[in-house]
Amino acid sequence: MDFSAFFTLHKDLPREGPGTPEDVAWAVNLAGTHGRARVCDAGCGPGADTETLAELLPEAWIDALDLHPQFAEAAAARVARFGPRVKAWAGSMAELTGPYDLIWCAGALYFLGVTEGLTAWRPALTQAGKIAFSEPVLLGPDEPQAVRDFWEDYPQITELAGIEARVAAAGYRILGTREIVGAPWEAYYTPMKARIAELRAEGVSDAVEAALVEGEVEIANWRAATDRVAYLLVVAESA
């Protein structure tokens, strides 16, 4: 992947994956996170969910980190209005220290693996700490080819039962799940489509054009199965 071209496309996009503030609010409520909680947004991207967490939890102390400095810098600028209680920096989500009452990870845990990531994060949780994460999921055994095409680069994808098994293997129990399908994906891809058109109008290098085409293919594959391409949002606690 040409990361320079990738970040040219993704610069200033409001989010780096599907989701809405309502999804974050659902998870925070189910986790029972409140008051002066310690929260981590692991793999925060440009900080869309960090901002929502800060608004939902006005007394919480929130750490946000992303492996890519470009995203971490965007997140830091986005949450600067909240003052010192919300911080964002470049760092690895594999090395969380905590202790946190809630670890939020939207569409990024697959980089570590569900079982591996949950296991690694247990020492970073308070005794009653919860983890909320979203993971690609197949909604049924007979998915259309468009869904298979969309997830071609993630052969580890499973149905709900497979996610449940990976969570249990890490020694956690699931408190609840929520499908991320339809509108939350539109919230991601509509700004990306506009960004592609903007860059094309300006003129781009061959490398950036390749990134734009890749983005268009991804959007087209999603539009071929908007009601079937999904993440599963999971709230879990140590068993």
C-alpha positions in Angstrom: 0.0 0.0 0.0 1.2 3.5 -0.8 0.6 5.2 2.5 1.2 8.7 1.1 -1.6 8.1 -1.5 -3.8 6.5 1.2 -3.5 9.5 3.5 -4.1 11.9 0.6 -7.5 10.2 0.1 -8.3 9.9 3.8 -7.1 13.4 4.9 -9.9 15.3 6.6 -12.4 12.5 6.4 -14.6 12.7 9.5 -14.2 9.0 10.3 -12.2 5.9 9.4 -14.9 3.3 9.5 -18.7 2.8 9.8 -20.5 4.1 12.9 -22.7 6.7 14.4 -22.8 8.5 17.8 -25.9 6.4 18.6 -23.7 3.3 18.4 -21.2 4.7 20.9 -24.1 5.8 23.2 -25.6 2.3 23.1 -22.2 0.8 24.1 -21.5 3.3 26.9 -25.0 2.8 28.3 -24.7 -1.0 28.2 -21.3 -0.9 29.8 -22.6 1.3 32.6 -19.8 3.8 32.1 -20.4 7.1 33.8 -18.9 9.9 36.0 -15.2 10.3 36.2 -14.5 7.1 34.3 -11.2 6.3 32.6 -11.8 5.5 29.0 -9.5 4.5 26.1 -10.4 4.9 22.4 -8.0 2.3 20.9 -7.3 2.8 17.2 -9.1 6.2 17.3 -8.6 7.2 13.7 -9.3 11.0 13.3 -11.2 11.0 16.5 -14.9 10.8 15.6 -15.8 8.4 18.4 -13.3 10.1 20.8 -15.3 13.3 20.4 -18.6 11.4 20.9 -17.2 9.7 24.0 -16.1 13.1 25.4 -19.6 14.5 24.8 -21.4 11.6 26.3 -19.1 11.4 29.4 -18.4 15.1 30.4 -16.5 14.1 33.5 -14.5 11.2 32.1 -10.8 11.2 31.4 -10.2 9.8 27.9 -7.1 8.6 26.2 -7.1 8.1 22.4 -4.4 6.6 20.4 -3.8 5.5 16.8 -0.7 3.8 15.2 -0.7 6.4 12.4 0.6 9.9 13.5 -1.6 11.5 10.8 -4.8 10.2 12.4 -3.5 10.9 16.0 -2.8 14.5 15.1 -6.2 14.9 13.5 -7.8 13.4 16.6 -5.8 15.6 19.0 -7.0 18.7 17.1 -10.6 17.5 17.1 -10.7 17.0 20.9 -8.6 20.0 21.9 -11.8 21.9 23.0 -12.3 19.4 25.8 -9.0 20.4 27.5 -6.6 18.1 29.3 -9.2 15.5 30.2 -9.1 14.2 26.6 -5.8 13.4 25.1 -4.8 11.8 21.7 -1.4 10.6 20.6 0.3 8.2 18.2 0.8 4.8 19.8 0.1 1.0 19.6 -3.2 -0.3 20.9 -1.3 -3.6 21.6 0.4 -1.8 24.5 -2.4 -0.3 26.6 -1.6 0.2 30.3 -4.7 1.7 31.9 -6.4 1.1 34.1 -9.5 1.8 32.1 -13.2 1.4 33.0 -14.0 1.2 29.3 -11.9 0.4 26.2 -13.6 1.3 23.0 -12.3 0.0 19.7 -14.2 0.6 16.5 -13.3 -1.5 13.6 -9.7 -2.0 14.6 -9.4 -5.0 16.9 -9.0 -7.3 13.9 -5.5 -6.0 13.6 -4.6 -7.8 16.8 -7.2 -10.6 16.6 -10.3 -10.7 18.8 -9.0 -13.3 21.2 -5.5 -11.9 21.2 -6.5 -8.3 21.7 -9.0 -9.1 24.5 -6.4 -11.2 26.2 -3.7 -8.4 25.9 -6.1 -5.8 27.3 -7.2 -7.6 30.4 -4.4 -6.1 32.6 -5.4 -2.6 31.3 -9.0 -2.9 32.7 -10.2 -2.0 36.1 -11.9 -4.8 38.1 -15.3 -3.9 36.6 -13.9 -2.7 33.3 -15.7 -3.4 30.0 -14.5 -3.6 26.4 -16.7 -2.4 23.4 -15.4 -3.4 20.0 -16.8 -3.8 16.5 -15.8 -6.7 14.3 -16.7 -7.7 10.7 -19.5 -10.3 10.7 -21.4 -12.4 8.3 -25.1 -12.1 8.8 -25.9 -15.6 7.5 -24.5 -18.8 6.1 -25.5 -18.1 2.5 -24.1 -14.6 1.9 -24.3 -13.2 -1.7 -21.1 -13.0 -3.7 -21.0 -9.2 -3.2 -20.5 -9.8 0.5 -17.8 -12.3 -0.1 -16.1 -9.8 -2.5 -16.3 -7.0 0.0 -14.6 -9.1 2.7 -12.1 -10.8 0.4 -9.1 -9.4 2.3 -10.4 -10.6 5.6 -10.8 -14.4 5.4 -11.0 -14.7 9.2 -14.6 -13.2 9.1 -17.2 -15.4 10.8 -20.9 -15.3 11.7 -22.0 -14.3 15.2 -21.1 -17.8 16.7 -17.5 -17.4 15.6 -17.2 -14.0 17.3 -18.8 -15.4 20.4 -16.3 -18.3 20.4 -13.3 -15.9 20.0 -14.6 -13.7 22.9 -15.1 -16.8 25.1 -11.6 -18.1 24.3 -10.2 -14.9 25.8 -12.1 -15.5 29.0 -14.8 -12.8 28.5 -18.6 -12.9 28.4 -20.7 -10.9 26.1 -23.2 -8.4 27.6 -24.8 -7.4 24.4 -24.4 -7.0 20.6 -25.6 -4.5 18.0 -25.4 -4.8 14.2 -23.6 -2.0 12.4 -25.3 -2.0 9.0 -26.7 0.5 6.5 -26.6 4.1 7.7 -23.4 3.8 9.7 -21.6 2.7 6.6 -23.2 5.6 4.6 -21.7 7.9 7.2 -18.3 6.6 6.2 -18.5 6.3 2.5 -20.5 9.4 1.5 -17.6 11.8 2.7 -15.1 9.5 1.0 -17.0 9.7 -2.3 -17.0 13.5 -2.1 -13.3 13.5 -1.3 -12.6 11.3 -4.4 -14.5 13.8 -6.6 -12.7 16.7 -5.0 -9.2 15.2 -5.6 -10.0 14.2 -9.2 -11.1 17.8 -9.9 -7.7 19.1 -8.7 -5.7 16.5 -10.6 -3.7 13.7 -8.9 -0.6 11.6 -9.4 -0.8 8.0 -10.7 -0.3 6.7 -7.1 -3.2 8.8 -5.7 -5.4 7.8 -8.7 -4.8 4.2 -7.8 -5.9 4.9 -4.2 -9.0 6.7 -5.5 -9.9 3.7 -7.7 -9.4 1.3 -4.8 -11.8 3.5 -2.7 -14.4 3.5 -5.5 -14.2 -0.3 -5.8 -14.7 -0.6 -2.1 -17.7 1.8 -2.1 -19.2 -0.1 -5.1 -18.8 -3.5 -3.4 -20.6 -2.1 -0.4 -23.4 -0.6 -2.4 -23.9 -4.0 -4.0 -25.0 -5.4 -0.6 -25.7 -2.5 1.7 -28.1 -4.6 3.9 -25.6 -7.4 4.3 -22.2 -5.9 4.8 -21.9 -5.5 8.6 -19.9 -5.1 11.7 -21.0 -6.5 15.0 -20.6 -4.1 18.0 -19.9 -6.1 21.1 -19.8 -5.1 24.7 -17.9 -7.7 26.9 -16.5 -8.1 30.4 -14.0 -10.5 31.9 -15.8 -13.7 32.9 
